[in-house]
């Protein structure tokens, strides 16, 4: 019904990850290093998509788009480094609010460890959307190329929704780690990413159930080669992912700082089951 190849998966991961990098950094509250980390990770994935595509299953539009995504991520990274002296406006504002609150409570002025201040221009978060726009074109082409018979729309939907789903859960896990670097970061940002994954989960499951899809595996119309075992494995992955997301959200309601680390650990598990939700289904349906 569809064809699964590693180059498309890597491009999905890079495009979805950059989309949700913008989703988080658009508020200008996360430190510059987080953006550097994300762009560095996803430029590597985009380069891997190029290499895998050229080597194993060439698709000119997808592979050219992957090159564009790699250059777009790299360009955004360079611009962010060049403009690092401007700092991050939201982070500075949060620092000032905290300093004023401490001064009001204790009478002690906090003047050290203040975020860098400069009159220069900050990094524009919208620059992270450039590789996303380029990558979407490549993902649509990959979805069309992967389709068999007349199921082009279903194939494209699976590729695009999968990109958003994998990108959101990956960024949530990495953002959870960033709280070790920036402990005062509002939990709202991580909560927003977890909520985004929860909104995407029904769409991810739905596109895999669209005919011909996983329902056909359960009914026996499509043979997974394991007597239906892979179909149930997919169902367990999907259900477990949702449960982990609910538990993560519950953990983030706790006031202790350790709750953020607990949530990050849960997201470690969720990213594994989320990949199973996407890749197990596509592997079965590509057989």
C-alpha positions as CSV (number, residue, x, y, z in Angstrom):
1,X,0.0,0.0,0.0
2,X,2.9,2.4,0.7
3,X,6.7,2.2,0.5
4,X,8.8,2.9,3.5
5,X,12.4,4.1,3.2
6,X,14.9,5.5,5.6
7,X,15.5,8.7,3.7
8,X,11.9,9.8,4.0
9,X,11.9,8.9,7.8
10,X,15.0,11.1,8.4
11,X,13.5,13.9,6.4
12,X,10.2,13.6,8.4
13,X,12.2,13.8,11.6
14,X,14.2,16.8,10.6
15,X,11.2,18.8,9.2
16,X,8.9,18.0,12.1
17,X,11.6,18.7,14.6
18,X,12.4,22.1,13.1
19,X,8.7,23.0,13.0
20,X,8.4,22.4,16.8
21,X,11.7,24.1,17.4
22,X,10.0,27.3,16.1
23,X,6.9,26.4,18.2
24,X,9.0,26.6,21.4
25,X,11.5,29.4,20.5
26,X,9.0,31.8,19.1
27,X,8.2,33.0,22.6
28,X,11.9,34.1,23.1
29,X,12.1,32.5,26.5
30,X,14.5,29.6,25.9
31,X,18.2,30.2,25.9
32,X,20.1,30.4,22.6
33,X,21.8,27.1,23.3
34,X,18.6,25.2,22.9
35,X,18.1,26.5,19.4
36,X,21.7,25.7,18.5
37,X,21.2,22.1,19.8
38,X,18.0,21.6,17.8
39,X,19.3,23.0,14.6
40,X,22.5,21.0,14.9
41,X,20.6,17.8,15.5
42,X,18.2,18.3,12.6
43,X,20.8,19.5,10.1
44,X,22.6,16.1,10.7
45,X,19.3,14.3,10.1
46,X,18.7,16.2,6.9
47,X,22.2,15.4,5.6
48,X,21.5,11.7,6.5
49,X,18.3,11.9,4.5
50,X,20.2,13.1,1.5
51,X,22.8,10.4,1.8
52,X,20.3,7.6,2.3
53,X,18.1,8.8,-0.5
54,X,20.9,9.0,-3.0
55,X,22.3,5.6,-2.0
56,X,19.2,3.5,-1.7
57,X,16.1,4.9,-3.2
58,X,16.6,8.2,-5.1
59,X,13.7,10.6,-5.4
60,X,14.9,13.9,-7.0
61,X,12.4,16.2,-5.4
62,X,12.6,14.7,-2.0
63,X,16.4,14.6,-2.1
64,X,16.8,18.1,-3.4
65,X,14.4,19.3,-0.6
66,X,16.5,17.5,1.9
67,X,19.5,19.4,0.7
68,X,17.5,22.6,1.1
69,X,16.5,21.6,4.7
70,X,20.1,21.0,5.6
71,X,21.2,24.4,4.3
72,X,18.2,26.1,5.9
73,X,19.0,24.6,9.3
74,X,22.7,25.4,8.9
75,X,21.9,29.0,7.8
76,X,19.6,29.5,10.8
77,X,22.3,28.2,13.1
78,X,24.9,30.5,11.7
79,X,22.6,33.5,12.0
80,X,21.8,32.6,15.6
81,X,25.4,32.4,16.5
82,X,26.3,35.6,14.8
83,X,23.5,37.5,16.6
84,X,24.2,35.8,20.0
85,X,25.2,39.1,21.6
86,X,21.6,40.3,21.4
87,X,20.5,37.5,23.7
88,X,16.9,36.5,24.1
89,X,14.4,39.2,25.0
90,X,12.0,36.9,26.9
91,X,14.7,35.3,28.9
92,X,16.0,38.8,30.0
93,X,12.5,39.9,30.9
94,X,12.0,36.8,33.0
95,X,15.4,37.4,34.7
96,X,14.4,41.0,35.5
97,X,11.0,40.0,37.0
98,X,12.7,37.4,39.2
99,X,15.4,39.9,40.3
100,X,12.7,42.5,41.2
101,X,10.8,39.9,43.2
102,X,13.9,38.8,45.1
103,X,14.8,42.4,45.8
104,X,11.4,43.2,47.0
105,X,11.4,40.3,49.4
106,X,14.9,40.5,50.7
107,X,16.2,43.9,49.9
108,X,19.1,42.3,48.0
109,X,19.8,43.5,44.5
110,X,20.8,40.9,42.0
111,X,23.2,42.3,39.5
112,X,25.4,39.3,38.6
113,X,24.8,36.5,36.1
114,X,22.4,38.7,34.1
115,X,21.7,37.5,30.5
116,X,23.7,39.4,27.9
117,X,22.2,42.7,26.8
118,X,22.8,44.3,23.5
119,X,21.1,46.7,21.1
120,X,21.8,44.4,18.2
121,X,19.1,42.5,16.4
122,X,17.9,39.2,17.9
123,X,17.7,36.0,15.9
124,X,14.3,35.9,14.1
125,X,12.5,32.7,15.1
126,X,10.6,32.6,11.7
127,X,13.9,31.7,10.1
128,X,13.4,28.2,11.5
129,X,10.3,27.8,9.3
130,X,12.3,28.2,6.1
131,X,13.6,24.6,6.2
132,X,10.2,23.4,7.2
133,X,8.6,25.0,4.2
134,X,11.2,23.4,1.9
135,X,10.9,20.1,3.6
136,X,7.1,19.9,3.3
137,X,7.5,20.0,-0.5
138,X,10.0,17.1,-0.3
139,X,7.7,15.1,2.0
140,X,4.7,15.5,-0.3
141,X,6.9,14.3,-3.2
142,X,8.0,11.3,-1.0
143,X,4.4,10.5,-0.1
144,X,3.4,10.5,-3.7
145,X,6.3,8.4,-4.7
146,X,5.6,5.9,-1.9
147,X,2.0,5.5,-2.8
148,X,0.8,2.3,-4.5
149,X,-2.3,2.2,-6.7
150,X,-4.7,5.1,-6.1
151,X,-3.9,5.8,-2.4
152,X,-1.8,8.9,-3.0
153,X,-3.7,11.2,-0.5
154,X,-3.5,8.6,2.3
155,X,0.2,8.1,1.7
156,X,0.9,11.9,1.8
157,X,-1.2,12.3,4.9
158,X,0.7,9.6,6.6
159,X,4.1,11.2,5.8
160,X,3.0,14.7,6.9
161,X,1.2,13.7,10.1
162,X,4.1,11.4,10.9
163,X,6.6,14.2,10.5
164,X,4.7,16.4,13.0
165,X,4.1,13.6,15.4
166,X,7.8,12.5,15.5
167,X,9.1,16.0,15.6
168,X,6.9,17.1,18.5
169,X,7.7,14.1,20.7
170,X,11.4,14.4,20.0
171,X,11.5,18.1,20.8
172,X,9.5,17.6,24.0
173,X,12.1,15.0,25.2
174,X,15.0,17.3,24.3
175,X,13.3,20.3,25.9
176,X,12.8,18.4,29.1
177,X,16.6,18.0,29.3
178,X,17.1,21.7,28.6
179,X,15.6,22.4,32.1
180,X,18.9,21.1,33.5
181,X,20.7,24.0,31.7
182,X,18.0,26.6,32.3
183,X,16.2,25.6,35.6
184,X,14.1,28.8,35.7
185,X,12.4,28.0,32.3
186,X,8.6,28.1,32.6
187,X,7.0,24.7,32.6
188,X,4.4,26.1,30.3
189,X,6.7,25.5,27.3
190,X,7.1,21.8,28.0
191,X,3.4,21.5,28.7
192,X,2.6,23.1,25.3
193,X,4.8,20.5,23.5
194,X,3.2,17.6,25.4
195,X,-0.3,19.0,24.6
196,X,0.7,19.3,20.9
197,X,1.7,15.6,20.9
198,X,-1.6,14.7,22.5
199,X,-3.5,16.6,19.8
200,X,-1.4,14.9,17.1
201,X,-1.9,11.4,18.5
202,X,-5.5,10.9,17.3
203,X,-4.5,12.2,13.8
204,X,-1.5,9.8,13.8
205,X,-3.6,6.8,14.7
206,X,-6.4,7.8,12.3
207,X,-4.2,8.1,9.2
208,X,-2.8,4.6,9.9
209,X,-6.4,3.2,10.2
210,X,-7.5,4.8,6.9
211,X,-8.1,2.0,4.3
212,X,-6.1,0.2,3.4
213,X,-4.6,0.4,6.9
214,X,-4.2,-1.3,10.2
215,X,-7.8,-2.3,10.5
216,X,-7.2,-4.6,7.5
217,X,-4.3,-6.2,9.5
218,X,-6.7,-6.8,12.4
219,X,-9.3,-8.4,10.1
220,X,-6.7,-10.5,8.3
221,X,-7.2,-8.7,4.9
222,X,-3.5,-7.7,5.1
223,X,-1.0,-10.3,6.3
224,X,1.7,-8.9,8.5
225,X,3.7,-12.1,8.2
226,X,3.4,-12.8,11.9
227,X,-0.2,-13.9,12.3
228,X,-1.4,-10.5,13.3
229,X,1.3,-10.0,16.0
230,X,2.6,-6.8,14.4
231,X,-0.8,-5.3,14.3
232,X,-1.3,-5.8,18.0
233,X,2.3,-4.5,18.6
234,X,1.2,-1.3,16.8
235,X,-1.9,-1.1,18.9
236,X,0.1,-1.5,22.1
237,X,2.6,1.2,21.0
238,X,-0.2,3.6,20.2
239,X,-2.0,3.0,23.5
240,X,1.1,3.1,25.6
241,X,2.2,6.4,24.0
242,X,-1.1,8.1,25.0
243,X,-0.9,6.7,28.5
244,X,2.7,8.0,28.9
245,X,1.6,11.4,27.7
246,X,-1.2,11.6,30.3
247,X,1.2,10.5,33.0
248,X,3.8,13.1,31.8
249,X,1.2,15.8,32.0
250,X,0.2,14.7,35.5
251,X,3.9,14.7,36.6
252,X,4.3,18.3,35.4
253,X,1.5,19.4,37.7
254,X,3.7,18.6,40.7
255,X,5.5,21.6,42.1
256,X,8.9,20.0,42.8
257,X,11.6,20.5,40.3
258,X,12.2,16.8,40.1
259,X,8.8,16.5,38.5
260,X,10.3,17.9,35.3
261,X,13.0,15.3,35.3
262,X,10.4,12.6,35.9
263,X,8.4,13.9,32.9
264,X,11.6,13.8,30.8
265,X,12.1,10.2,31.7
266,X,8.6,9.4,30.7
267,X,9.1,11.2,27.4
268,X,12.1,8.9,26.8
269,X,9.7,6.0,26.9
270,X,7.1,7.8,24.9
271,X,9.4,8.6,22.1
272,X,10.1,4.8,21.7
273,X,6.5,3.9,21.6
274,X,5.7,6.9,19.3
275,X,8.2,5.6,16.8
276,X,6.5,2.3,17.0
277,X,3.2,3.9,16.4
278,X,4.5,5.4,13.2
279,X,7.1,3.0,11.8
280,X,5.6,-0.4,12.8
281,X,2.4,0.5,10.9
282,X,4.2,1.8,7.9
283,X,6.5,-1.2,7.8
284,X,3.5,-3.6,7.9
285,X,1.6,-1.6,5.3
286,X,4.7,-1.5,3.0
287,X,5.0,-5.2,3.0
